């Protein structure tokens, strides 16, 4: 749920300080110009299709699936990705996320509360880069990792219960 309030030189999200641009002047205008012309939004169907119409973090449906619309957001992976404008590549420049993953996980929790790229000294930071690796990992690997983590957790519980019984 972003508001499209016009600020000097670009758009401003609901989380940006009043009068500030969401993205830094360093983005070279590629992203801003593409958004102004509408060309950026023409890329969304391609990106959604390449992502299988799923949030790359949680696997929930995004975009139009089975006649129903699920909100989504496109997350840029680096400052350089903004300069690429409409020439972005999935998993190299951008990823497709559900709004919760994008706004809360990437731009709140993992950024240390800094809601905009311009507020972060380092973008992406270590936590955001680690989460990105999870997002671009194939689904079967995510399943194996989760299965192993659950098995380790359950095994750890069995050891604790054995110690407590003795």
Beta strands, then each sheet from edge to edge (+ up, - down):
strand 1: 5-7
strand 2: 10-12
strand 3: 63-65
strand 4: 68-70
strand 5: 73-76
strand 6: 94-97
sheet 1: 1+ 2-
sheet 2: 3+ 4-
sheet 3: 5+ 6-
end
